[in-house]
Amino acid sequence: MIDLTNLEEIRKLDPKNVYGSTEMFPNQCEQIWREEINFPQEYKIIENVVLCGMGGSAYGGYIAQALFKDELKVPIYSNNDYNLPSFVNEKTLIILSSYSGGTEEVLTCGEEAKNKNLKISGITTGGKLSEFLKTNNYPNLVFEPKFNPSGQPRLGTGYMVLGFFFMLKKLGFINLSDDEFLKSAEELKSSIPEIKNESISIAKSLAGYIPLVFCAEFLNGNAHILRNQFNETSKSFSAFEEIPELNHHLMEGLKNPPDKKIKIVFITSDLYSGLIKKRFDLTKDVIRKNNVEFLEYNPQGSTKISQVLNTLAFGGYLSLYLALLYGQDPSLIPWVDYFKEQLSK
């Protein structure tokens, strides 16, 4: 078995330096927070936001919907498709999100939004999306990814999540001060050694099992992302469920088949509401009674955003370490690449 603390051994399976990109997650967050974007006043008086993005470029929407649920001044709709939802109108802001700038679903939505004369903005590193935004003089957050040595879009999580937060802040839709962000970034950096240790321990326990992630409230977006990270980085099937919703159906599905190879990962938090904490305890009781193993991760941090960032970092390390335990190059996504190649024919 590979020694997950030995960088020389890791490099043998990680030639594109996914480890380096994972380590630089805090730097990505800090860099994007220092970027500039200016919105005209009419962009600040809209009624809804539609975030068009696929894969890792959609992460900001999932996180924002959960983290800022109690303060968002307008609803956010995550659009993972070629077409815009029917409700869009002159009071809608379309945000096109594509790390590479070449995602066809996002570019198609951009053309539709332009034809409908909608308000448009976007975040990207370049490509066709950058050209589209700049040619049409749309407000844009085009950045240079200085802290993603692997070059993999899905490993630019800090850029795409915090970039979306930064846009929402500039629009006046969330109340996230520079001081609060900087405090959460410092808490994250100080927690990295502990995050890595816990990630190694949990990865070793998950090897050979299908991870099922249970989450709640402001961390629900993290569960979605962790599922994706298991899929793409670890090359492992995974799923996620939210408490309290899962308490209304999933528990009855634990009985069969009797030889199921699953382990549940609870993302707990001292900042959950009292009712949710009680549901977590009762859910664990049901899991035990069904002889299903579970693990827990309790993110550190004094605020909700701090715990969200901590859990994002945890997901990056956990999925990377699990890939290495499976002997996989964490950078490769052969079936996604094959699918795109066939689709283009």
PALUM-207521 format. One record per atom (N, C-alpha, C): residue in three letters; x, y, z. Coordinates in steps of 0.1 Angstrom, whole numbers, plus 5000, padded with zeros to 4 digits. Example, Ala and Ser with C-alpha at 12.3 -4.5 7.8 and 13.67 -1.06 7.14 Angstrom:
BEGIN
ALA513249435078
ALA512349555078
ALA513249675078
SER512849785071
SER513749895071
SER512950005079
***
This chain:
BEGIN
MET500849885000
MET500050005000
MET500950135000
ILE500550234992
ILE501250354991
ILE501250425004
ASP502450495007
ASP502550575019
ASP502050715015
LEU500850755021
LEU500250875017
LEU500851005022
THR501950985031
THR502651095036
THR504051115029
ASN504251025019
ASN505551025012
ASN505351094998
LEU505851214996
LEU505651284984
LEU506251224972
GLU507351154974
GLU508051084963
GLU507150974957
GLU506550904966
GLU505650794962
GLU504350854955
ILE503850964960
ILE502651024955
ILE502951074940
ARG504151134938
ARG504451184925
ARG504551074914
LYS504850954918
LYS504850844908
LYS503450824902
LEU502450844910
LEU501050824905
LEU500450954901
ASP501051064904
ASP500451204902
ASP501451294894
PRO501651254881
PRO502651334873
PRO502251474870
LYS500851494870
LYS500351634866
LYS500251724879
ASN500651664890
ASN500651744903
ASN499251784907
VAL498351694908
VAL497051714914
VAL497251754929
TYR498251694935
TYR498551724949
TYR498851864951
GLY499651924942
GLY499952064942
GLY498752154941
SER497852124932
SER496652204931
SER495752194943
THR495752074949
THR494952054961
THR495552134973
GLU496852134974
GLU497552214984
GLU497252364982
MET497052414970
MET496952554967
MET495552604967
PHE494552524972
PHE493152564973
PHE493052694981
PRO493652714992
PRO493552844999
PRO494152964991
ASN495252934984
ASN495753044975
ASN494853084964
GLN494052984959
GLN493153014948
GLN492053104954
CYS491553074966
CYS490553154972
CYS490953304974
GLU492153314979
GLU492753444981
GLU492953524969
GLN493453454958
GLN493753524946
GLN492453584939
ILE491453494938
ILE490153544932
ILE489553654939
TRP489653654953
TRP489053764961
TRP489753894958
ARG490953894953
ARG491654024950
ARG491354074935
GLU490653994927
GLU490354034914
GLU489354154913
GLU489154204901
GLU488254324900
GLU487154284890
ILE485954334893
ILE484754324884
ILE483854434888
ASN483354504878
ASN482354614881
ASN481054594874
PHE479954604881
PHE478654584875
PHE477854714874
PRO477254734862
PRO476354854861
PRO475154844871
GLN474554954874
GLN473554954884
GLN472354864880
GLU472054854867
GLU470854774863
GLU471054624866
TYR472354584868
TYR472554444871
TYR472254414886
LYS472154524894
LYS471954504908
LYS470454514913
ILE469554524903
ILE468154534906
ILE467354424899
ILE467954314898
ILE467354204891
ILE466554114902
GLU465754014897
GLU464953934905
GLU465453794907
ASN466353754899
ASN466853614900
ASN468153604893
VAL468953504897
VAL470253474891
VAL470253334885
VAL470653314873
VAL470753184867
VAL472253164865
LEU472853064872
LEU474253024870
LEU474352914860
CYS474952934849
CYS475052834839
CYS476452774840
GLY476552644844
GLY477852584846
GLY477752434846
MET478852364843
MET478852214843
MET480052174852
GLY479852054858
GLY480951994866
GLY481452094877
GLY482752114878
GLY483352194888
GLY483052344886
SER482652384874
SER482352524872
SER480952564877
ALA480152464882
ALA478852484888
ALA478952484903
TYR480052454909
TYR480152444923
TYR479752564931
GLY480052684926
GLY479752804933
GLY478252814936
GLY477452774926
GLY475952784928
GLY475452684939
TYR475952564939
TYR475552464949
TYR475852514963
ILE477052574965
ILE477552614978
ILE476752744982
ALA476552834973
ALA475952964976
ALA474452934980
GLN473752844973
GLN472352824976
GLN472252774991
ALA473152694995
ALA473052635009
ALA473652735019
LEU474852785017
LEU475552875027
LEU474753005029
PHE474253065019
PHE473653195020
PHE472053185019
LYS471553075022
LYS470053055021
LYS469353155030
ASP469853185041
ASP469153275050
ASP469353425048
GLU470153455038
GLU470453595035
GLU470353635020
LEU470353545011
LEU470353574997
LEU469153664994
LYS469453774987
LYS468453874984
LYS467653844971
VAL468253744963
VAL467553694951
VAL467753544950
PRO466853474944
PRO467053324943
PRO468153294932
ILE468853184934
ILE469853144925
ILE469353004919
TYR469452994906
TYR469052874899
TYR470252814892
SER470652694895
SER471752624889
SER471252564876
ASN471852604865
ASN471352554852
ASN472452474846
ASN472352334846
ASN473252244840
ASN472752184827
ASP472552264817
ASP471952224805
ASP472352314793
TYR471752274782
TYR472052354770
TYR471152474769
ASN469952474775
ASN468952574774
ASN468652644787
LEU468252764786
LEU467852844798
LEU466452804802
PRO466152814815
PRO464752794820
PRO463752894814
SER462552854813
SER461552944807
SER461253074814
PHE461553074827
PHE461153194835
PHE462153314833
VAL463253304826
VAL464153414824
VAL463553524817
ASN463853654821
ASN463353774815
ASN464353884817
GLU463854004815
GLU464754124816
GLU465154144831
LYS464554074840
LYS464854094854
LYS465853974859
THR466353894850
THR467253784852
THR468653824849
LEU469553784858
LEU471053794855
LEU471553654852
ILE472153634840
ILE472753514836
ILE474253524839
ILE474753424847
ILE476153424849
ILE476653294843
LEU477553314833
LEU478153204826
LEU479453154832
SER479553034837
SER480652984845
SER481352864838
SER482552884833
SER483352784827
SER484752804829
TYR485452724837
TYR486852744840
TYR487652744827
SER487452654818
SER488252644806
SER487752754796
GLY486552794796
GLY485952884787
GLY485452814774
GLY485452684774
GLY485052604762
GLY483952514764
THR483252524775
THR482152434778
THR480952454769
GLU480552364761
GLU479552384750
GLU478152424756
GLU477752354767
GLU476452394772
GLU476452534777
VAL477452584783
VAL477552724788
VAL477552814776
LEU478352794766
LEU478452884755
LEU477052884747
THR476352774747
THR475052774740
THR474052854748
CYS474152844761
CYS473252934770
CYS473553084768
GLY474853104766
GLY475253244764
GLY474653304752
GLU474753224741
GLU474153274728
GLU472653294730
GLU471953204737
GLU470553214739
GLU470253344747
ALA471053364757
ALA470853484766
ALA471053614758
LYS472053614749
LYS472353724741
LYS471153754731
ASN470653654725
ASN469553664716
ASN468253714722
LYS468153684735
LYS466953734743
LYS467253864750
ASN468453924747
ASN468854054752
ASN468754054768
LEU469253944774
LEU469253934788
LEU470554004794
LYS470554024807
LYS471754074814
LYS472753954815
ILE473953974812
ILE474953864811
ILE476253904818
SER476753804826
SER478153824831
SER478753684831
GLY480053674835
GLY480653544835
GLY481953534842
ILE482453414844
ILE483753384851
ILE484453274843
THR485653294840
THR486453194832
THR487953234832
THR488753144827
THR490153164826
THR490553214811
GLY489553204802
GLY489853234788
GLY488953164779
GLY489553124767
GLY488753054757
GLY487653134751
LYS486753054745
LYS485653114738
LYS484753204747
LEU484553164759
LEU483753234768
LEU484353374771
SER485653384773
SER486253514775
SER486053604763
GLU486253544751
GLU486053624739
GLU484653674738
PHE483653584741
PHE482253624741
PHE481953734750
LEU482453724763
LEU482153824773
LEU482753964769
LYS484053954765
LYS484754084762
LYS484254144749
THR483954064739
THR483454124726
THR482154194728
ASN481254144736
ASN479954204739
ASN479954304751
ASN481154324756
ASN481254424767
ASN480354384779
TYR480354254782
TYR479654214794
TYR480554214806
PRO480154254818
PRO480954244830
PRO481554104831
ASN482854094834
ASN483453964834
ASN484553944845
LEU484753824849
LEU485753794859
LEU486653694851
VAL487553744843
VAL488553654836
VAL489853664843
PHE490253544848
PHE491453544857
PHE492553454852
GLU493753474857
GLU494853384854
GLU494953284865
PRO494853154863
PRO494953054873
PRO496353024878
LYS496853114886
LYS498253104890
LYS498552984900
PHE497452934906
PHE497652834917
PHE496852694913
ASN497052654901
ASN496452524897
ASN497452454888
PRO498552414893
PRO499652354884
PRO499152234876
SER498152164881
SER497652044873
SER496952084860
GLY496452204860
GLY495752254848
GLY494352194847
GLN493952114856
GLN492652054856
GLN491552144861
PRO490452174853
PRO489452274857
PRO488752234870
ARG488552104872
ARG487852064885
ARG488752084897
LEU490052114895
LEU490852144906
LEU491052294908
GLY490252374902
GLY490252514904
GLY489052554913
THR488752464922
THR487552484931
THR487552624938
GLY488652664943
GLY488752784950
GLY488352904941
TYR488852894929
TYR488553004919
TYR487053014916
MET486452894913
MET485052904908
MET484052924920
VAL484352874932
VAL483452894943
VAL483553034948
LEU484753074952
LEU484953214957
LEU484753314947
GLY485053284934
GLY484753384923
GLY483253414922
PHE482453314924
PHE480953334923
PHE480553414936
PHE481153384947
PHE480853454959
PHE481153604957
PHE482353624951
PHE482853764949
PHE481953844940
MET481353774930
MET480453844921
MET479153874929
LEU478653784937
LEU477453804945
LEU477653924954
LYS478853934960
LYS479154044969
LYS479154174962
LYS479754174950
LYS479854304943
LYS478454344938
LEU477654254936
LEU476254284932
LEU475354324943
GLY475854304956
GLY475054334967
GLY474054234972
PHE474254114967
PHE473254004970
PHE473553924982
ILE474853934987
ILE475153865000
ILE475953965008
ASN476053935021
ASN476754025030
ASN477953945035
LEU479053945027
LEU480253875031
LEU481353985031
SER481854025042
SER482854125043
SER484254075040
ASP485154165036
ASP486554115034
ASP487154065046
ASP486854125058
ASP487354075071
ASP486853935074
GLU485553905071
GLU485053765074
GLU485753665065
PHE485853705052
PHE486553615043
PHE487953585047
LEU488753695050
LEU490153675053
LEU490253595066
LYS489353615075
LYS489453535088
LYS489253385084
SER488253355076
SER487953215072
SER489153155065
ALA489853235056
ALA490953185049
ALA492153155058
GLU492353235068
GLU493353205078
GLU493053085086
GLU491853065090
GLU491452945098
GLU491652825089
LEU491352835076
LEU491552725067
LEU493052685066
LYS493852785064
LYS495352755063
LYS495852685076
SER495452735087
SER495952675100
SER495452535102
SER494352495095
SER493752365097
SER494252265087
ILE495052295077
ILE495352205066
ILE496052075072
PRO497052085081
PRO497651965086
PRO496651865092
GLU495751915100
GLU494651825106
GLU493751775095
ILE493451855085
ILE492551815074
ILE493251695067
LYS494551705064
LYS495251605057
LYS495251475065
ASN495551485077
ASN495651365086
ASN494251295086
GLU493151365088
GLU491851305088
GLU491451245075
SER491851315064
SER491551265051
SER492251135048
ILE493551125052
ILE494250995051
ILE493550885058
SER493150905071
SER492550805079
SER491150765073
ILE490350855068
ILE489050825063
ILE489250755049
ALA490150805041
ALA490450735028
ALA490750585030
LYS491550555039
LYS491950415042
LYS490750335046
SER489850395053
SER488550325057
SER487650305046
LEU487650405036
LEU486750395025
LEU487150305014
ALA488450275013
ALA488950195002
ALA488250065001
GLY487650034989
GLY486949904988
GLY485449924990
TYR484950044993
TYR483550064996
TYR483050184988
ILE481750184986
ILE481050304979
ILE480750404990
PRO481250524989
PRO481050624999
PRO479650694996
LEU478850705007
LEU477550775006
LEU477650895016
VAL477551015011
VAL477751135019
VAL476451185025
PHE476351205038
PHE475251265044
PHE475551405050
CYS474751505047
CYS475051645050
CYS473751715054
ALA473851845058
ALA472651915061
ALA472952065060
GLU471852145059
GLU471852285060
GLU472952355052
PHE473752435058
PHE474652515050
PHE475752435044
LEU475952315047
LEU476952225041
LEU476452135030
ASN475152155026
ASN474552065016
ASN475252075003
GLY475752194999
GLY476452214987
GLY477752134986
ASN478352124998
ASN479652044999
ASN479451904996
ALA478251845000
ALA477951704998
ALA477951674983
HIS477251764975
HIS477251754961
HIS478651754955
ILE479451844959
ILE480851854954
ILE481651734958
LEU481551684970
LEU482351564974
LEU481951444966
ARG480651434963
ARG480251324954
ARG480951334941
ASN481051454935
ASN481751464922
ASN483251434923
GLN483851484934
GLN485251454936
GLN485551304937
PHE484751234944
PHE484851084945
PHE484851034930
ASN483851074923
ASN483651024909
ASN484951054900
GLU485251184899
GLU486351214889
GLU487751194894
THR488051224907
THR489351204912
THR489651064916
SER488751014924
SER488950874930
SER488550764920
LYS487850794910
LYS487250694901
LYS486450594908
SER485650654917
SER484750574926
SER483350614925
PHE482350524924
PHE480950564925
PHE480750624938
SER479750714939
SER479450774952
SER478050844950
ALA477450874961
ALA476150944961
ALA476051034974
PHE475151124974
PHE474951214985
PHE473451224989
GLU473151255001
GLU471851275006
GLU471851385016
GLU470651445018
GLU470551555027
GLU469651525039
ILE470051555050
ILE469151555062
ILE468451685063
PRO467151695065
PRO466151585069
PRO465551505058
GLU465751545045
GLU465051475034
GLU465251325035
LEU466451275037
LEU466751135037
LEU465951055047
ASN465651125058
ASN464851055069
ASN463451015065
HIS463051065053
HIS461651035049
HIS461650915038
HIS462850865035
HIS462850745026
HIS464050665026
LEU465250715027
LEU466450635025
LEU466650535036
MET466250555048
MET466550455059
MET465850325056
GLU464750325048
GLU464150195045
GLU464850125034
GLY465850195027
GLY466550125017
GLY467850065021
LEU468150065034
LEU469350015040
LEU469349855041
LYS468249795039
LYS468149655042
LYS468649565031
ASN468449605018
ASN468849525007
ASN469649604997
PRO470549534990
PRO470949394992
PRO471749375004
PRO471749255010
PRO472449235023
PRO473949245022
ASP474549225010
ASP475949235009
ASP476449365003
LYS475649475005
LYS476049604999
LYS477349645005
LYS478149714996
LYS479449754999
LYS479449915000
ILE478749965010
ILE478750105012
ILE479250145026
LYS479750265027
LYS480050325040
LYS479550475039
ILE478950515050
ILE478350645050
ILE479350745057
VAL479550855050
VAL480350965056
VAL479451075061
PHE479351095074
PHE478551205079
PHE479451335080
ILE478951445074
ILE479651575076
ILE478851645086
THR479351645099
THR478751695110
THR479151845112
SER478551915121
SER478952055124
SER478352095137
ASP479152175145
ASP478652225157
ASP477752355154
LEU477652395142
LEU476852505138
LEU475552465132
TYR475252335131
TYR473952295127
TYR472852335137
SER471652345133
SER470552375142
SER470252265152
GLY469652285163
GLY469352185173
GLY468552065167
LEU467552095159
LEU466751995153
LEU467551905144
ILE468451965136
ILE469251885127
ILE470251795135
LYS470851845145
LYS471751765154
LYS471051645159
LYS469751665164
LYS469051555169
LYS468751445158
ARG468451495146
ARG468251405135
ARG469551325131
PHE470651395132
PHE471951325129
PHE472151215139
ASP471851235152
ASP472051135162
ASP471051015159
LEU469851045156
LEU468850935154
LEU469150865141
THR469650935131
THR470050865118
THR471250775120
LYS472150815128
LYS473250725132
LYS472750595139
ASP471750615147
ASP471250505155
ASP470550405145
VAL469850455135
VAL469250365125
VAL470350295117
ILE471350365113
ILE472450315105
ILE473150195113
ARG473350215126
ARG473950105134
ARG473049985134
LYS471750005136
LYS470849895137
LYS470749825124
ASN471149885113
ASN471149815100
ASN472549755096
ASN473449765106
ASN474749705104
ASN475549765092
VAL475349895090
VAL476049965080
VAL477150055087
GLU478350055082
GLU479450125089
GLU479350275084
PHE479750365094
PHE479750505090
PHE480950575096
LEU481350685090
LEU482450765094
LEU481950905096
GLU482750985103
GLU482351125105
GLU483451225102
TYR483151335096
TYR484051445095
TYR483451565101
ASN484051635110
ASN483551755117
ASN484451875113
PRO484051955103
PRO484952065099
PRO485152165110
GLN486352215111
GLN486752315121
GLN486452455115
GLY486252545123
GLY485952685119
GLY484952755127
SER485152885129
SER484252955138
SER483053015132
THR482953005118
THR481853055111
THR481352955100
LYS480252975095
LYS479752885085
LYS480652885072
ILE481052995068
ILE481853005056
ILE483252935058
SER483752945071
SER484952885074
SER484852735074
GLN483752685078
GLN483452535078
GLN483252485064
VAL482652575055
VAL482452535041
VAL483752525034
LEU484652615036
LEU486052615030
LEU486752495036
ASN486652465049
ASN487352355055
ASN486852225048
THR485552205046
THR485052085040
THR485452075025
LEU485552185018
LEU485952185004
LEU487452135004
ALA488252175013
ALA489652135013
ALA489651985016
PHE488851945026
PHE488851805030
PHE488451715018
GLY487451755011
GLY487051674999
GLY488151664989
GLY488851774987
GLY489951764977
GLY491051664982
TYR491451664994
TYR492451574999
TYR491951425000
LEU490651415005
LEU490151285006
LEU490051204993
SER489451274983
SER489351214970
SER490651184963
LEU491651274966
LEU492951244960
LEU493651124967
TYR493551114980
TYR494151004987
TYR493550874984
LEU492150874982
LEU491450754978
LEU491950704964
ALA492050804955
ALA492550764942
ALA493950704943
LEU494850754951
LEU496150694952
LEU496150554958
LEU495250534968
LEU495050404974
LEU494550304963
TYR493850344953
TYR493350264943
TYR494350244931
GLY495550314933
GLY496550314923
GLY496250394910
GLN495350494912
GLN494950574900
GLN495650704899
ASP495950744887
ASP496450874884
ASP495250974886
PRO495251054896
PRO494051134899
PRO493651244889
SER494651274880
SER494351374870
SER493551324858
LEU493551194855
LEU492951144843
LEU491451124845
ILE490751154834
ILE489251134833
ILE489051074820
PRO489450944818
PRO489350884804
PRO488050874798
TRP487050844807
TRP485650824801
TRP484950954798
VAL485251054806
VAL484751194802
VAL485351234789
ASP486651214788
ASP487351254776
ASP486851184764
TYR486651044766
TYR486150964755
TYR484751014750
PHE483951044760
PHE482551084757
PHE482551214749
LYS483351314753
LYS483451444746
LYS483951424732
GLU484951334731
GLU485551304717
GLU484451244708
GLN483651144713
GLN482651084705
GLN481551184702
LEU481251274711
LEU480151364710
LEU480451464699
SER481751494697
SER482151594688
SER482151544673
LYS481951414671
LYS482051364658
LYS480751384650
***
